Amino acid sequence: MKTHITGGWVVAFNGKSHEVHEQGSVVFDDDKIVHAGPAYAGPADTTIQARGKLVSPGFINTHVHTAGNAGDYLLLDMAKNDYRTSNYMSFAAPLKGKMTPPPAEATAALRTFVFLHALKNGTTTIIDVGGLRGDYDGYARLVDELGVRVYGSPPFRDRDTFMDAKGRLTYEENAEVGRERLQEAVGFVKSYDKTAQGRLRGMLNAAQVETCSERLLREGKDAARQLDVPIHTHAGGNLVEFERIMNEHRKTPIQFLADIGFLDERTLLGHAVFTTAHPWSRYPFGDDVKVLAERGGTIGHCPYKYAKMAMTLHSFQRCVDAGVTVAIGTDTYPMDMLGELRLASLLSKTTDGNYQSGQHRDVFNAATLGGCRFIKRDDLGRLAPGAKADILLITLDQLGTLVYADPIKALIDAGTARDIDTVIVDGKTLVQGGRLTRVDEDAVYAKAREATRTAWTHVPRWRWDGAEVERIIPPAFPIHRAR
Protein backbone atom coordinates (compact mmCIF):
# COMPACT_ATOMS: atom_id res chain seq x y z
CA MET A 1 0.00 0.00 0.00
CA LYS A 2 1.38 3.38 -1.04
CA THR A 3 1.24 6.18 1.57
CA HIS A 4 1.87 9.85 0.78
CA ILE A 5 3.03 12.23 3.55
CA THR A 6 2.48 15.73 2.19
CA GLY A 7 2.82 19.40 3.06
CA GLY A 8 5.51 19.25 5.74
CA TRP A 9 9.16 20.20 6.01
CA VAL A 10 10.77 17.07 4.57
CA VAL A 11 14.34 16.19 5.60
CA ALA A 12 15.35 14.24 2.49
CA PHE A 13 18.71 12.59 1.80
CA ASN A 14 20.35 13.47 -1.51
CA GLY A 15 22.95 10.70 -1.47
CA LYS A 16 25.53 12.79 0.37
CA SER A 17 23.68 14.79 3.01
CA HIS A 18 20.30 15.79 4.35
CA GLU A 19 18.44 18.68 2.73
CA VAL A 20 15.12 20.24 3.66
CA HIS A 21 12.13 20.70 1.33
CA GLU A 22 9.37 23.09 2.36
CA GLN A 23 5.94 21.63 1.57
CA GLY A 24 7.67 18.48 0.44
CA SER A 25 6.53 14.88 0.23
CA VAL A 26 7.54 11.43 1.38
CA VAL A 27 5.97 8.41 -0.24
CA PHE A 28 6.44 4.87 1.00
CA ASP A 29 5.13 1.59 -0.33
CA ASP A 30 4.74 -0.97 2.47
CA ASP A 31 8.13 -0.82 4.29
CA LYS A 32 10.20 1.09 1.69
CA ILE A 33 10.43 4.75 0.74
CA VAL A 34 9.87 5.39 -2.96
CA HIS A 35 10.01 9.22 -2.97
CA ALA A 36 11.42 11.85 -0.62
CA GLY A 37 11.88 15.54 -1.36
CA PRO A 38 9.79 17.91 -3.47
CA ALA A 39 6.02 17.70 -3.76
CA TYR A 40 4.70 14.44 -5.24
CA ALA A 41 1.82 14.39 -7.71
CA GLY A 42 1.46 10.68 -8.33
CA PRO A 43 -1.12 8.18 -7.05
CA ALA A 44 -1.31 7.01 -3.43
CA ASP A 45 -3.65 4.81 -1.42
CA THR A 46 -3.44 6.91 1.74
CA THR A 47 -2.46 10.52 2.40
CA ILE A 48 -1.09 11.92 5.68
CA GLN A 49 -1.24 15.69 6.05
CA ALA A 50 1.98 17.03 7.61
CA ARG A 51 1.50 20.79 7.34
CA GLY A 52 3.37 22.53 10.17
CA LYS A 53 5.39 19.42 10.91
CA LEU A 54 8.95 18.27 10.32
CA VAL A 55 9.07 14.97 8.44
CA SER A 56 12.28 13.43 9.70
CA PRO A 57 14.11 10.14 9.46
CA GLY A 58 13.70 8.14 12.65
CA PHE A 59 16.43 8.52 15.24
CA ILE A 60 18.93 5.76 15.95
CA ASN A 61 19.40 5.62 19.72
CA THR A 62 22.80 4.01 20.22
CA HIS A 63 22.60 3.50 23.99
CA VAL A 64 19.52 1.87 25.49
CA HIS A 65 19.49 -0.56 28.42
CA THR A 66 16.41 -2.77 28.41
CA ALA A 67 17.11 -3.63 32.05
CA GLY A 68 15.24 -0.39 32.68
CA ASN A 69 18.05 1.56 34.33
CA ALA A 70 15.89 2.44 37.31
CA GLY A 71 19.03 2.43 39.44
CA ASP A 72 20.91 4.55 36.93
CA TYR A 73 18.23 7.22 36.79
CA LEU A 74 17.77 7.39 40.54
CA LEU A 75 21.15 6.67 42.09
CA LEU A 76 23.11 8.78 39.63
CA ASP A 77 21.19 11.84 40.74
CA MET A 78 24.55 12.67 42.42
CA ALA A 79 23.01 14.58 45.31
CA LYS A 80 25.26 12.27 47.33
CA ASN A 81 28.91 11.71 46.46
CA ASP A 82 29.32 8.00 47.26
CA TYR A 83 30.42 7.06 43.78
CA ARG A 84 32.13 10.18 42.45
CA THR A 85 32.76 9.35 38.79
CA SER A 86 32.20 5.60 38.97
CA ASN A 87 28.98 5.70 36.95
CA TYR A 88 27.26 2.29 36.73
CA MET A 89 28.89 1.02 39.92
CA SER A 90 26.37 2.98 41.96
CA PHE A 91 23.84 0.24 41.20
CA ALA A 92 25.88 -2.59 39.67
CA ALA A 93 28.39 -3.30 42.44
CA PRO A 94 26.27 -4.86 45.20
CA LEU A 95 27.23 -6.90 48.22
CA LYS A 96 28.14 -10.31 46.85
CA GLY A 97 25.21 -12.70 46.76
CA LYS A 98 22.66 -10.10 47.84
CA MET A 99 21.23 -8.95 44.50
CA THR A 100 18.83 -11.28 42.70
CA PRO A 101 17.37 -10.91 39.21
CA PRO A 102 13.81 -9.60 39.02
CA PRO A 103 10.99 -12.11 38.39
CA ALA A 104 9.97 -12.86 34.82
CA GLU A 105 6.91 -10.60 34.91
CA ALA A 106 9.02 -7.65 36.08
CA THR A 107 11.58 -8.31 33.36
CA ALA A 108 8.84 -8.31 30.71
CA ALA A 109 7.29 -5.14 32.16
CA LEU A 110 10.61 -3.27 32.09
CA ARG A 111 11.49 -4.42 28.58
CA THR A 112 8.09 -3.31 27.29
CA PHE A 113 8.31 0.05 29.00
CA VAL A 114 11.83 0.74 27.72
CA PHE A 115 11.01 -0.17 24.12
CA LEU A 116 7.87 1.97 24.08
CA HIS A 117 9.35 4.86 26.06
CA ALA A 118 12.20 5.06 23.53
CA LEU A 119 9.76 4.80 20.64
CA LYS A 120 7.53 7.64 21.85
CA ASN A 121 10.62 9.80 22.26
CA GLY A 122 11.55 9.47 18.58
CA THR A 123 13.73 6.37 18.50
CA THR A 124 12.98 4.05 15.61
CA THR A 125 16.14 1.92 15.94
CA ILE A 126 17.06 0.82 19.46
CA ILE A 127 20.61 -0.30 20.16
CA ASP A 128 20.24 -2.46 23.27
CA VAL A 129 23.64 -2.32 24.93
CA GLY A 130 22.77 -4.44 27.93
CA GLY A 131 19.53 -5.80 29.28
CA LEU A 132 18.25 -8.40 31.68
CA ARG A 133 19.10 -12.03 30.99
CA GLY A 134 16.55 -14.74 30.37
CA ASP A 135 13.33 -15.39 28.43
CA TYR A 136 14.87 -14.61 25.09
CA ASP A 137 11.87 -16.05 23.26
CA GLY A 138 9.78 -13.46 25.11
CA TYR A 139 12.24 -10.72 24.15
CA ALA A 140 12.03 -11.61 20.45
CA ARG A 141 8.26 -11.96 20.63
CA LEU A 142 8.00 -8.53 22.23
CA VAL A 143 10.05 -6.91 19.46
CA ASP A 144 7.78 -8.58 16.92
CA GLU A 145 4.52 -7.58 18.62
CA LEU A 146 5.50 -3.99 19.41
CA GLY A 147 6.88 -3.33 15.93
CA VAL A 148 10.14 -1.74 17.11
CA ARG A 149 13.54 -2.14 15.43
CA VAL A 150 16.25 -3.48 17.76
CA TYR A 151 19.90 -4.54 17.77
CA GLY A 152 21.05 -6.48 20.82
CA SER A 153 22.05 -9.58 22.77
CA PRO A 154 22.77 -10.31 26.46
CA PRO A 155 26.00 -8.71 27.75
CA PHE A 156 29.05 -10.74 28.71
CA ARG A 157 31.97 -10.15 31.06
CA ASP A 158 34.33 -12.26 33.15
CA ARG A 159 34.94 -9.77 35.96
CA ASP A 160 31.97 -9.08 38.21
CA THR A 161 31.92 -5.99 40.41
CA PHE A 162 31.02 -5.98 44.10
CA MET A 163 31.27 -3.77 47.17
CA ASP A 164 32.56 -5.14 50.45
CA ALA A 165 31.02 -4.31 53.82
CA LYS A 166 32.96 -1.03 53.93
CA GLY A 167 31.89 0.11 50.47
CA ARG A 168 35.18 -0.75 48.76
CA LEU A 169 35.02 -1.80 45.13
CA THR A 170 36.26 -5.27 44.16
CA TYR A 171 36.48 -7.12 40.85
CA GLU A 172 36.23 -10.93 40.81
CA GLU A 173 37.40 -12.68 37.65
CA ASN A 174 36.03 -16.00 36.44
CA ALA A 175 37.17 -16.92 32.94
CA GLU A 176 34.82 -19.89 32.66
CA VAL A 177 31.77 -17.77 33.50
CA GLY A 178 32.89 -15.18 30.97
CA ARG A 179 33.13 -17.77 28.19
CA GLU A 180 29.69 -19.14 29.12
CA ARG A 181 28.19 -15.65 28.90
CA LEU A 182 29.85 -15.04 25.53
CA GLN A 183 28.46 -18.32 24.21
CA GLU A 184 25.03 -17.35 25.54
CA ALA A 185 25.26 -14.11 23.55
CA VAL A 186 26.46 -15.95 20.43
CA GLY A 187 23.56 -18.37 20.82
CA PHE A 188 21.14 -15.45 21.04
CA VAL A 189 22.45 -14.00 17.78
CA LYS A 190 22.31 -17.34 15.99
CA SER A 191 18.75 -17.93 17.19
CA TYR A 192 17.18 -14.51 16.73
CA ASP A 193 19.15 -12.49 14.19
CA LYS A 194 16.82 -11.21 11.45
CA THR A 195 13.69 -12.44 13.24
CA ALA A 196 10.66 -10.24 14.05
CA GLN A 197 10.22 -9.69 10.30
CA GLY A 198 13.86 -8.65 10.07
CA ARG A 199 13.60 -5.94 12.74
CA LEU A 200 15.55 -7.84 15.42
CA ARG A 201 19.26 -7.99 14.64
CA GLY A 202 22.16 -9.44 16.56
CA MET A 203 24.93 -7.39 18.15
CA LEU A 204 27.45 -8.53 20.77
CA ASN A 205 27.91 -6.60 24.01
CA ALA A 206 31.16 -6.80 25.96
CA ALA A 207 29.82 -5.19 29.13
CA GLN A 208 32.55 -2.72 30.11
CA VAL A 209 36.13 -2.64 28.95
CA GLU A 210 37.51 -3.10 32.47
CA THR A 211 35.07 -5.92 33.35
CA CYS A 212 36.38 -8.02 30.46
CA SER A 213 39.81 -9.59 30.32
CA GLU A 214 41.89 -9.03 27.21
CA ARG A 215 41.27 -12.65 26.23
CA LEU A 216 37.49 -12.25 26.48
CA LEU A 217 37.55 -9.02 24.48
CA ARG A 218 39.55 -10.71 21.74
CA GLU A 219 37.24 -13.73 21.72
CA GLY A 220 34.19 -11.46 21.64
CA LYS A 221 35.53 -9.53 18.66
CA ASP A 222 36.42 -12.76 16.86
CA ALA A 223 32.89 -14.02 17.44
CA ALA A 224 31.41 -10.78 16.09
CA ARG A 225 33.48 -11.10 12.94
CA GLN A 226 32.42 -14.72 12.44
CA LEU A 227 28.77 -13.80 12.94
CA ASP A 228 29.14 -10.63 10.83
CA VAL A 229 27.54 -8.48 13.52
CA PRO A 230 28.66 -5.29 15.28
CA ILE A 231 30.04 -5.24 18.81
CA HIS A 232 29.72 -2.73 21.64
CA THR A 233 31.48 -2.03 24.91
CA HIS A 234 31.40 0.78 27.44
CA ALA A 235 34.79 2.51 27.32
CA GLY A 236 36.01 5.84 28.66
CA GLY A 237 33.00 5.78 30.94
CA ASN A 238 34.54 6.73 34.28
CA LEU A 239 37.85 7.45 35.96
CA VAL A 240 37.88 4.15 37.85
CA GLU A 241 37.85 2.32 34.52
CA PHE A 242 40.44 4.65 33.00
CA GLU A 243 42.89 4.08 35.85
CA ARG A 244 42.32 0.31 35.96
CA ILE A 245 43.10 -0.06 32.26
CA MET A 246 46.12 2.23 32.61
CA ASN A 247 47.41 0.14 35.53
CA GLU A 248 46.76 -3.20 33.83
CA HIS A 249 47.81 -2.42 30.27
CA ARG A 250 49.78 0.85 30.51
CA LYS A 251 47.50 2.34 27.87
CA THR A 252 44.32 4.36 27.73
CA PRO A 253 41.14 2.30 27.19
CA ILE A 254 40.86 3.58 23.60
CA GLN A 255 44.46 2.75 22.72
CA PHE A 256 44.17 -0.62 24.42
CA LEU A 257 41.09 -1.57 22.38
CA ALA A 258 42.80 -0.39 19.20
CA ASP A 259 45.94 -2.40 19.91
CA ILE A 260 44.10 -5.69 20.50
CA GLY A 261 42.10 -5.31 17.26
CA PHE A 262 38.77 -4.66 18.97
CA LEU A 263 38.30 -1.14 17.63
CA ASP A 264 37.19 -0.82 14.00
CA GLU A 265 34.24 0.41 11.95
CA ARG A 266 31.93 -2.35 13.31
CA THR A 267 32.60 -1.20 16.91
CA LEU A 268 30.42 1.04 19.04
CA LEU A 269 31.93 2.57 22.17
CA GLY A 270 29.52 3.75 24.82
CA HIS A 271 30.53 7.24 26.04
CA ALA A 272 34.30 7.55 25.31
CA VAL A 273 34.34 10.55 27.65
CA PHE A 274 37.59 9.80 29.49
CA THR A 275 40.25 9.92 26.82
CA THR A 276 43.49 11.82 26.35
CA ALA A 277 41.27 14.77 25.34
CA HIS A 278 39.55 15.02 28.74
CA PRO A 279 41.32 17.24 31.28
CA TRP A 280 40.36 15.00 34.22
CA SER A 281 42.30 12.09 32.72
CA ARG A 282 45.54 14.08 33.06
CA TYR A 283 47.25 11.91 30.49
CA PRO A 284 48.92 14.07 27.85
CA PHE A 285 50.49 11.22 25.85
CA GLY A 286 49.00 10.11 22.55
CA ASP A 287 45.75 11.19 20.91
CA ASP A 288 42.71 8.98 21.47
CA VAL A 289 40.56 11.12 19.17
CA LYS A 290 42.98 10.49 16.31
CA VAL A 291 42.99 6.76 17.10
CA LEU A 292 39.19 6.67 16.98
CA ALA A 293 39.17 8.43 13.63
CA GLU A 294 41.84 6.15 12.15
CA ARG A 295 40.21 2.92 13.34
CA GLY A 296 36.69 3.96 12.37
CA GLY A 297 34.97 3.27 15.69
CA THR A 298 31.69 4.99 16.57
CA ILE A 299 31.14 6.92 19.80
CA GLY A 300 27.71 6.54 21.37
CA HIS A 301 27.51 10.02 22.94
CA CYS A 302 24.99 10.35 25.82
CA PRO A 303 25.03 14.04 26.80
CA TYR A 304 22.34 14.12 29.52
CA LYS A 305 23.65 11.16 31.52
CA TYR A 306 27.10 12.72 31.78
CA ALA A 307 25.90 16.28 32.30
CA LYS A 308 24.19 14.99 35.47
CA MET A 309 27.64 13.94 36.67
CA ALA A 310 29.27 17.26 35.66
CA MET A 311 31.07 15.64 32.73
CA THR A 312 30.91 15.65 28.96
CA LEU A 313 32.73 14.62 25.82
CA HIS A 314 35.80 16.75 25.05
CA SER A 315 34.43 17.53 22.67
CA PHE A 316 31.61 16.62 20.32
CA GLN A 317 32.82 19.11 17.73
CA ARG A 318 36.47 18.16 18.13
CA CYS A 319 35.58 14.53 17.42
CA VAL A 320 33.40 15.38 14.42
CA ASP A 321 36.04 17.69 12.94
CA ALA A 322 38.69 14.98 13.40
CA GLY A 323 36.59 12.52 11.38
CA VAL A 324 35.28 10.42 14.27
CA THR A 325 31.82 8.97 13.76
CA VAL A 326 29.69 10.30 16.62
CA ALA A 327 26.19 8.97 17.24
CA ILE A 328 23.66 9.87 19.94
CA GLY A 329 22.26 7.73 22.74
CA THR A 330 20.20 8.32 25.84
CA ASP A 331 21.42 5.61 28.25
CA THR A 332 19.10 6.54 31.10
CA TYR A 333 15.68 8.14 31.50
CA PRO A 334 14.25 10.24 30.02
CA MET A 335 15.09 8.77 26.62
CA ASP A 336 14.38 12.10 24.97
CA MET A 337 16.40 12.22 21.77
CA LEU A 338 15.47 15.86 21.09
CA GLY A 339 16.71 16.80 24.54
CA GLU A 340 19.96 14.92 23.85
CA LEU A 341 20.46 16.86 20.61
CA ARG A 342 20.04 20.17 22.38
CA LEU A 343 22.44 19.16 25.15
CA ALA A 344 24.99 17.81 22.66
CA SER A 345 25.02 21.20 20.96
CA LEU A 346 25.11 23.30 24.14
CA LEU A 347 27.69 21.19 25.96
CA SER A 348 29.95 21.29 22.93
CA LYS A 349 29.75 25.09 22.88
CA THR A 350 30.45 25.32 26.60
CA THR A 351 33.28 22.80 26.55
CA ASP A 352 35.02 24.48 23.63
CA GLY A 353 34.24 28.03 24.73
CA ASN A 354 33.03 28.55 21.18
CA TYR A 355 29.46 29.38 20.21
CA GLN A 356 30.09 27.99 16.71
CA SER A 357 30.76 24.52 18.17
CA GLY A 358 28.01 21.91 18.27
CA GLN A 359 26.41 22.88 14.99
CA HIS A 360 22.76 21.89 14.51
CA ARG A 361 23.73 20.08 11.32
CA ASP A 362 26.27 17.92 13.11
CA VAL A 363 24.10 16.90 16.05
CA PHE A 364 21.17 16.04 13.74
CA ASN A 365 23.53 13.94 11.62
CA ALA A 366 24.71 12.19 14.79
CA ALA A 367 21.15 11.15 15.66
CA THR A 368 20.45 9.84 12.18
CA LEU A 369 23.39 9.00 9.91
CA GLY A 370 25.91 8.60 12.74
CA GLY A 371 24.30 5.44 14.05
CA CYS A 372 24.37 3.68 10.68
CA ARG A 373 28.07 3.04 10.15
CA PHE A 374 28.76 0.39 12.78
CA ILE A 375 25.56 -1.54 11.92
CA LYS A 376 26.33 -1.26 8.17
CA ARG A 377 22.92 0.10 7.25
CA ASP A 378 22.55 2.58 4.40
CA ASP A 379 18.78 2.17 4.49
CA LEU A 380 18.24 3.74 7.93
CA GLY A 381 18.68 7.25 9.30
CA ARG A 382 17.64 8.89 6.03
CA LEU A 383 14.60 9.55 3.85
CA ALA A 384 15.49 8.44 0.34
CA PRO A 385 14.20 5.97 -2.25
CA GLY A 386 15.06 2.44 -1.15
CA ALA A 387 15.44 3.35 2.53
CA LYS A 388 13.29 1.77 5.21
CA ALA A 389 10.10 3.65 6.04
CA ASP A 390 11.23 4.71 9.52
CA ILE A 391 9.75 8.20 9.77
CA LEU A 392 8.90 10.84 12.39
CA LEU A 393 6.32 13.62 12.12
CA ILE A 394 7.20 16.32 14.65
CA THR A 395 4.92 19.30 15.27
CA LEU A 396 6.69 22.65 14.91
CA ASP A 397 3.87 25.14 14.27
CA GLN A 398 2.51 25.72 17.76
CA LEU A 399 2.64 28.34 20.49
CA GLY A 400 5.05 26.31 22.58
CA THR A 401 7.68 26.33 19.85
CA LEU A 402 9.49 29.11 18.02
CA VAL A 403 8.43 31.26 15.13
CA TYR A 404 11.24 29.93 13.00
CA ALA A 405 13.10 30.28 9.74
CA ASP A 406 15.04 26.99 9.83
CA PRO A 407 13.01 23.96 10.99
CA ILE A 408 16.11 21.93 11.99
CA LYS A 409 17.36 24.70 14.25
CA ALA A 410 13.85 25.15 15.67
CA LEU A 411 13.68 21.41 16.37
CA ILE A 412 16.99 21.33 18.26
CA ASP A 413 16.61 24.67 20.04
CA ALA A 414 12.98 24.31 21.14
CA GLY A 415 11.58 20.86 20.34
CA THR A 416 10.58 18.36 23.01
CA ALA A 417 9.60 14.71 22.94
CA ARG A 418 5.96 15.72 23.39
CA ASP A 419 6.10 17.38 19.97
CA ILE A 420 6.55 13.98 18.32
CA ASP A 421 3.17 13.31 16.75
CA THR A 422 3.72 10.24 14.58
CA VAL A 423 6.31 7.44 14.61
CA ILE A 424 6.44 5.02 11.71
CA VAL A 425 8.72 1.95 11.77
CA ASP A 426 9.03 -0.36 8.77
CA GLY A 427 6.02 1.36 7.24
CA LYS A 428 3.79 0.68 10.28
CA THR A 429 2.38 3.57 12.32
CA LEU A 430 3.26 2.82 15.95
CA VAL A 431 2.57 6.28 17.40
CA GLN A 432 -0.23 8.51 16.11
CA GLY A 433 -1.34 11.78 17.62
CA GLY A 434 1.29 11.27 20.30
CA ARG A 435 -0.27 7.98 21.49
CA LEU A 436 0.83 4.40 20.98
CA THR A 437 -1.36 2.49 18.53
CA ARG A 438 -0.74 -1.12 19.58
CA VAL A 439 -0.85 -1.14 23.37
CA ASP A 440 -2.55 0.43 26.36
CA GLU A 441 -0.07 3.10 27.49
CA ASP A 442 -1.51 3.37 30.98
CA ALA A 443 -1.23 -0.38 31.56
CA VAL A 444 2.39 -0.45 30.34
CA TYR A 445 3.27 2.43 32.66
CA ALA A 446 1.52 0.88 35.65
CA LYS A 447 3.41 -2.41 35.32
CA ALA A 448 6.76 -0.65 34.88
CA ARG A 449 6.05 1.58 37.88
CA GLU A 450 5.30 -1.44 40.07
CA ALA A 451 8.45 -3.29 38.92
CA THR A 452 10.63 -0.23 39.41
CA ARG A 453 9.32 0.69 42.84
CA THR A 454 9.76 -2.91 43.95
CA ALA A 455 13.37 -2.76 42.75
CA TRP A 456 13.93 0.43 44.77
CA THR A 457 12.63 -1.24 47.95
CA HIS A 458 15.28 -3.93 47.50
CA VAL A 459 18.19 -1.46 47.47
CA PRO A 460 18.97 -1.78 51.23
CA ARG A 461 19.38 -5.56 50.84
CA TRP A 462 22.28 -5.32 48.40
CA ARG A 463 23.83 -1.97 49.23
CA TRP A 464 26.93 -2.15 51.40
CA ASP A 465 25.62 0.23 54.08
CA GLY A 466 21.99 -0.89 53.97
CA ALA A 467 20.78 2.58 53.05
CA GLU A 468 17.31 3.14 51.66
CA VAL A 469 16.82 5.11 48.47
CA GLU A 470 15.63 8.31 50.14
CA ARG A 471 18.69 8.33 52.40
CA ILE A 472 21.04 7.87 49.44
CA ILE A 473 19.28 10.45 47.29
CA PRO A 474 17.15 12.82 49.37
CA PRO A 475 14.11 14.30 47.64
CA ALA A 476 14.31 17.92 46.49
CA PHE A 477 11.78 18.89 49.19
CA PRO A 478 10.20 16.87 52.00
CA ILE A 479 7.53 14.57 50.56
CA HIS A 480 4.39 13.72 52.54
CA ARG A 481 3.19 10.55 50.90
CA ALA A 482 -0.45 9.47 50.84
CA ARG A 483 -1.35 6.71 53.26
HELIX and SHEET records of a PDB file:
HELIX    1   1 ALA A   70  LEU A   75  1                                   6    
HELIX    2   2 MET A   89  ALA A   92  1                                   4    
HELIX    3   3 ALA A  104  LYS A  120  1                                  17    
HELIX    4   4 TYR A  136  LEU A  146  1                                  11    
HELIX    5   5 ALA A  175  TYR A  192  1                                  18    
HELIX    6   6 VAL A  209  THR A  211  5                                   3    
HELIX    7   7 GLU A  214  LEU A  227  1                                  14    
HELIX    8   8 LEU A  239  HIS A  249  1                                  11    
HELIX    9   9 PRO A  253  ASP A  259  1                                   7    
HELIX   10  10 PRO A  279  SER A  281  5                                   3    
HELIX   11  11 ASP A  288  ARG A  295  1                                   8    
HELIX   12  12 PRO A  303  ALA A  307  1                                   5    
HELIX   13  13 PHE A  316  ASP A  321  1                                   6    
HELIX   14  14 MET A  337  ASP A  352  1                                  16    
HELIX   15  15 HIS A  360  ALA A  367  1                                   8    
HELIX   16  16 LEU A  369  GLY A  371  5                                   3    
HELIX   17  17 PRO A  407  ALA A  414  1                                   8    
HELIX   18  18 ALA A  417  ASP A  419  5                                   3    
HELIX   19  19 GLU A  441  THR A  457  1                                  17    
HELIX   20  20 VAL A  459  TRP A  462  1                                   4    
HELIX   21  21 VAL A  469  ILE A  472  1                                   4    
SHEET    1   A 4 LYS A  32  GLY A  37  0                                        
SHEET    2   A 4 HIS A  18  ASP A  29 -1                                        
SHEET    3   A 4 LYS A   2  PHE A  13 -1                                        
SHEET    4   A 4 THR A  46  GLN A  49  1                                        
SHEET    1   B 8 LYS A  32  GLY A  37  0                                        
SHEET    2   B 8 HIS A  18  ASP A  29 -1                                        
SHEET    3   B 8 LYS A   2  PHE A  13 -1                                        
SHEET    4   B 8 LYS A  53  PRO A  57  1                                        
SHEET    5   B 8 ILE A 391  THR A 395 -1                                        
SHEET    6   B 8 ILE A 420  VAL A 425 -1                                        
SHEET    7   B 8 LYS A 428  GLN A 432 -1                                        
SHEET    8   B 8 ARG A 435  LEU A 436 -1                                        
SHEET    1   C 4 PHE A  59  VAL A  64  0                                        
SHEET    2   C 4 THR A 123  ASP A 128  1                                        
SHEET    3   C 4 ARG A 149  GLY A 152  1                                        
SHEET    4   C 4 LEU A 200  GLY A 202  1                                        
SHEET    1   D 2 ARG A 159  MET A 163  0                                        
SHEET    2   D 2 LEU A 169  GLU A 173 -1                                        
SHEET    1   E 5 LEU A 204  GLN A 208  0                                        
SHEET    2   E 5 ILE A 231  ALA A 235  1                                        
SHEET    3   E 5 THR A 267  HIS A 271  1                                        
SHEET    4   E 5 THR A 298  HIS A 301  1                                        
SHEET    5   E 5 THR A 325  ILE A 328  1                                        
END                                                                             
